[in-house]
Amino acid sequence: MMMLLIATRNLHKVEEIRNILGSDFDYRTVKDFPDAPAVLEDAPDFAGNATKKALALANWIPHASRIMHRDEGAWILADDSGLEVDALGGAPGVHSARFASLSPSGAGMGNSSDAANNAKLLRLLADVPLEKRTARFRCVIAVAPLIEAGAETREPVCYANEAELRTELFDGVCEGHIAFEPSGSGGFGYDPLFIPLGYDQSFAELGEDVKNRLSHRAKALQKLKLGLEHWGGRPVGQP
Protein backbone atom coordinates (compact mmCIF):
# COMPACT_ATOMS: atom_id res chain seq x y z
CA MET A 1 0.00 0.00 0.00
CA MET A 2 1.34 3.39 -0.97
CA MET A 3 2.02 5.85 1.82
CA LEU A 4 0.51 9.33 1.66
CA LEU A 5 2.10 11.83 4.02
CA ILE A 6 -0.25 14.80 4.45
CA ALA A 7 1.61 18.00 5.22
CA THR A 8 -0.76 19.37 7.85
CA ARG A 9 -1.62 19.20 11.53
CA ASN A 10 -5.25 20.13 10.84
CA LEU A 11 -7.20 17.00 11.79
CA HIS A 12 -10.37 18.29 10.10
CA LYS A 13 -8.49 18.59 6.82
CA VAL A 14 -6.93 15.13 7.21
CA GLU A 15 -10.31 13.51 7.82
CA GLU A 16 -11.77 15.26 4.79
CA ILE A 17 -8.93 14.01 2.59
CA ARG A 18 -9.27 10.44 3.93
CA ASN A 19 -13.03 10.46 3.32
CA ILE A 20 -12.57 11.55 -0.29
CA LEU A 21 -9.54 9.47 -1.31
CA GLY A 22 -10.67 6.34 0.52
CA SER A 23 -8.71 3.51 2.12
CA ASP A 24 -6.20 2.81 -0.65
CA PHE A 25 -3.39 4.64 1.16
CA ASP A 26 -1.37 4.31 4.32
CA TYR A 27 -2.02 7.79 5.70
CA ARG A 28 0.50 9.71 7.80
CA THR A 29 0.62 13.37 8.82
CA VAL A 30 3.27 15.72 10.13
CA LYS A 31 1.97 14.88 13.61
CA ASP A 32 3.86 11.60 13.08
CA PHE A 33 7.01 13.69 12.58
CA PRO A 34 7.03 16.21 15.44
CA ASP A 35 10.39 17.65 14.38
CA ALA A 36 9.19 18.51 10.88
CA PRO A 37 9.97 22.15 10.06
CA ALA A 38 7.30 24.81 10.09
CA VAL A 39 6.90 26.42 6.68
CA LEU A 40 6.39 30.16 6.22
CA GLU A 41 3.47 30.41 3.80
CA ASP A 42 4.53 33.64 2.15
CA ALA A 43 3.87 32.81 -1.50
CA PRO A 44 1.46 35.17 -3.32
CA ASP A 45 -0.91 32.39 -4.36
CA PHE A 46 -2.25 29.01 -3.27
CA ALA A 47 -0.14 27.05 -5.76
CA GLY A 48 3.05 28.59 -4.44
CA ASN A 49 2.24 27.84 -0.82
CA ALA A 50 1.12 24.27 -1.51
CA THR A 51 4.28 23.56 -3.49
CA LYS A 52 6.46 25.15 -0.85
CA LYS A 53 4.96 22.99 1.91
CA ALA A 54 5.24 19.76 -0.08
CA LEU A 55 8.86 20.33 -1.08
CA ALA A 56 9.92 21.51 2.36
CA LEU A 57 8.81 18.20 3.81
CA ALA A 58 10.20 16.16 0.91
CA ASN A 59 13.60 17.77 1.28
CA TRP A 60 13.58 17.62 5.08
CA ILE A 61 13.33 13.86 5.37
CA PRO A 62 16.90 12.77 4.65
CA HIS A 63 16.35 9.01 4.64
CA ALA A 64 13.02 8.34 3.02
CA SER A 65 13.72 4.60 2.82
CA ARG A 66 13.07 4.41 6.56
CA ILE A 67 9.41 5.22 6.12
CA MET A 68 8.47 4.56 2.52
CA HIS A 69 7.17 1.35 1.01
CA ARG A 70 9.81 0.39 -1.51
CA ASP A 71 7.49 -1.33 -3.97
CA GLU A 72 4.80 1.31 -4.11
CA GLY A 73 6.55 4.45 -2.94
CA ALA A 74 5.43 7.36 -0.85
CA TRP A 75 4.06 10.78 -1.67
CA ILE A 76 3.70 14.02 0.17
CA LEU A 77 0.41 15.84 -0.23
CA ALA A 78 0.17 19.50 0.71
CA ASP A 79 -2.65 21.86 0.04
CA ASP A 80 -3.32 25.53 0.38
CA SER A 81 -6.84 26.80 0.25
CA GLY A 82 -8.93 29.73 1.23
CA LEU A 83 -11.90 31.97 0.67
CA GLU A 84 -12.06 34.65 -2.02
CA VAL A 85 -14.75 37.29 -1.54
CA ASP A 86 -15.44 39.48 -4.56
CA ALA A 87 -16.61 42.51 -2.54
CA LEU A 88 -13.23 42.43 -0.73
CA GLY A 89 -11.16 42.24 -3.90
CA GLY A 90 -10.51 38.52 -3.44
CA ALA A 91 -9.59 38.73 0.25
CA PRO A 92 -8.93 36.97 2.51
CA GLY A 93 -7.38 34.63 -0.11
CA VAL A 94 -4.03 33.19 0.96
CA HIS A 95 -4.50 34.94 4.31
CA SER A 96 -7.74 33.08 5.10
CA ALA A 97 -6.43 31.21 8.15
CA ARG A 98 -4.95 34.36 9.72
CA PHE A 99 -7.46 36.91 8.45
CA ALA A 100 -8.40 38.31 11.85
CA SER A 101 -4.78 38.76 12.93
CA LEU A 102 -3.62 40.67 9.85
CA SER A 103 -2.18 44.08 10.55
CA PRO A 104 -3.00 47.08 8.34
CA SER A 105 0.27 46.43 6.50
CA GLY A 106 -0.87 42.92 5.62
CA ALA A 107 1.50 41.17 8.00
CA GLY A 108 0.07 38.25 9.95
CA MET A 109 0.62 37.24 13.56
CA GLY A 110 -0.18 33.56 13.07
CA ASN A 111 -3.46 31.75 12.48
CA SER A 112 -6.61 33.19 14.03
CA SER A 113 -9.53 31.29 15.49
CA ASP A 114 -12.40 30.39 13.17
CA ALA A 115 -14.72 32.54 15.26
CA ALA A 116 -12.45 35.59 14.94
CA ASN A 117 -12.04 35.15 11.18
CA ASN A 118 -15.79 34.78 10.67
CA ALA A 119 -16.53 37.79 12.84
CA LYS A 120 -14.14 39.98 10.87
CA LEU A 121 -15.60 38.81 7.57
CA LEU A 122 -19.14 39.64 8.68
CA ARG A 123 -18.03 43.02 9.96
CA LEU A 124 -16.41 43.94 6.65
CA LEU A 125 -19.49 42.80 4.71
CA ALA A 126 -22.04 44.38 7.04
CA ASP A 127 -23.34 46.84 4.44
CA VAL A 128 -22.90 44.60 1.37
CA PRO A 129 -26.20 43.39 -0.17
CA LEU A 130 -26.82 39.74 -1.02
CA GLU A 131 -26.21 40.09 -4.76
CA LYS A 132 -22.70 41.42 -4.10
CA ARG A 133 -21.68 38.82 -1.52
CA THR A 134 -20.41 36.36 -4.14
CA ALA A 135 -17.41 34.30 -3.11
CA ARG A 136 -15.59 31.05 -3.74
CA PHE A 137 -13.45 28.56 -1.94
CA ARG A 138 -10.28 27.74 -3.87
CA CYS A 139 -7.86 24.87 -3.24
CA VAL A 140 -4.57 23.84 -4.83
CA ILE A 141 -3.01 20.49 -3.95
CA ALA A 142 0.67 19.79 -4.54
CA VAL A 143 1.81 16.15 -4.66
CA ALA A 144 5.54 15.48 -4.44
CA PRO A 145 7.29 12.10 -4.41
CA LEU A 146 9.40 11.15 -1.45
CA ILE A 147 12.82 10.36 -2.89
CA GLU A 148 15.02 7.75 -1.23
CA ALA A 149 18.30 8.97 0.19
CA GLY A 150 21.03 8.78 -2.41
CA ALA A 151 18.55 8.76 -5.29
CA GLU A 152 18.33 12.53 -5.70
CA THR A 153 19.35 14.09 -8.96
CA ARG A 154 19.67 17.73 -9.88
CA GLU A 155 19.11 19.18 -13.29
CA PRO A 156 22.09 21.39 -14.24
CA VAL A 157 20.00 23.74 -16.35
CA CYS A 158 17.10 24.60 -14.05
CA TYR A 159 18.70 23.60 -10.73
CA ALA A 160 15.58 21.71 -9.67
CA ASN A 161 15.90 18.47 -7.75
CA GLU A 162 13.91 15.36 -8.59
CA ALA A 163 11.13 16.07 -6.10
CA GLU A 164 10.59 19.50 -7.66
CA LEU A 165 10.58 18.11 -11.20
CA ARG A 166 8.00 15.47 -10.31
CA THR A 167 5.65 17.65 -8.28
CA GLU A 168 2.14 17.89 -9.71
CA LEU A 169 -0.62 20.42 -8.96
CA PHE A 170 -4.39 19.86 -8.82
CA ASP A 171 -6.91 22.66 -8.26
CA GLY A 172 -10.56 22.97 -7.35
CA VAL A 173 -13.08 25.81 -6.94
CA CYS A 174 -16.49 25.96 -5.29
CA GLU A 175 -18.62 29.02 -6.07
CA GLY A 176 -21.17 30.48 -3.66
CA HIS A 177 -21.92 33.49 -1.49
CA ILE A 178 -21.45 34.69 2.08
CA ALA A 179 -24.44 34.54 4.41
CA PHE A 180 -25.42 37.38 6.78
CA GLU A 181 -24.90 35.21 9.85
CA PRO A 182 -23.33 31.83 10.65
CA SER A 183 -25.46 28.69 10.64
CA GLY A 184 -24.77 25.03 11.31
CA SER A 185 -22.38 23.21 13.61
CA GLY A 186 -20.43 21.06 11.17
CA GLY A 187 -17.30 21.73 9.16
CA PHE A 188 -14.62 24.24 10.08
CA GLY A 189 -13.18 27.57 9.01
CA TYR A 190 -15.66 29.69 7.07
CA ASP A 191 -18.10 26.79 6.52
CA PRO A 192 -20.88 28.33 8.70
CA LEU A 193 -20.93 31.42 6.44
CA PHE A 194 -20.44 29.90 2.99
CA ILE A 195 -23.55 28.97 0.97
CA PRO A 196 -22.52 26.94 -2.11
CA LEU A 197 -24.10 27.79 -5.45
CA GLY A 198 -27.44 26.04 -5.91
CA TYR A 199 -28.06 25.55 -2.18
CA ASP A 200 -29.68 27.56 0.59
CA GLN A 201 -27.74 26.00 3.46
CA SER A 202 -24.17 26.56 4.58
CA PHE A 203 -21.42 23.97 4.33
CA ALA A 204 -21.71 23.64 8.10
CA GLU A 205 -25.37 22.58 7.69
CA LEU A 206 -25.11 20.38 4.60
CA GLY A 207 -23.00 17.67 6.23
CA GLU A 208 -19.85 15.85 5.18
CA ASP A 209 -21.39 13.73 2.43
CA VAL A 210 -22.66 16.76 0.52
CA LYS A 211 -19.60 18.87 1.24
CA ASN A 212 -17.28 16.09 0.07
CA ARG A 213 -19.01 16.17 -3.31
CA LEU A 214 -19.08 19.95 -3.72
CA SER A 215 -16.07 21.42 -1.96
CA HIS A 216 -13.02 22.97 -3.54
CA ARG A 217 -10.82 20.36 -1.85
CA ALA A 218 -13.08 17.54 -3.06
CA LYS A 219 -12.79 18.76 -6.64
CA ALA A 220 -9.00 19.00 -6.42
CA LEU A 221 -8.78 15.52 -4.88
CA GLN A 222 -11.04 14.08 -7.58
CA LYS A 223 -8.60 15.42 -10.17
CA LEU A 224 -5.82 13.71 -8.24
CA LYS A 225 -7.75 10.43 -8.29
CA LEU A 226 -8.23 10.75 -12.06
CA GLY A 227 -4.51 11.35 -12.37
CA LEU A 228 -3.83 8.14 -10.49
CA GLU A 229 -6.07 6.22 -12.85
CA HIS A 230 -4.37 7.79 -15.85
CA TRP A 231 -0.95 6.82 -14.54
CA GLY A 232 -2.13 3.34 -13.61
CA GLY A 233 -1.55 3.91 -9.90
CA ARG A 234 2.11 4.81 -10.35
CA PRO A 235 3.60 7.59 -8.26
CA VAL A 236 2.94 11.05 -9.67
CA GLY A 237 5.54 12.03 -12.22
CA GLN A 238 6.92 8.51 -12.61
CA PRO A 239 7.04 7.31 -16.24
Secondary structure, DSSP 8 states (H G I E B T S, - for coil): -EEEEE----HHHHHHHHHHH-SSEEEEEGGG-TT--------SSHHHHHHHHHHHHHHH-S-GGGTSBTTTBEEEEEEEEEEEEGGGTT-BGGGGGGGGG--TTS---S---HHHHHHHHHHHTTT--GGG-EEEEEEEEEEEE---TT---B-TTT--BHHHHT-EEEEEEEEEEE-SS---SSS-TTTTTEEETT-SS-HHHH-HHHHHHHSHHHHHHHHHHHHHHHTTT--TT--
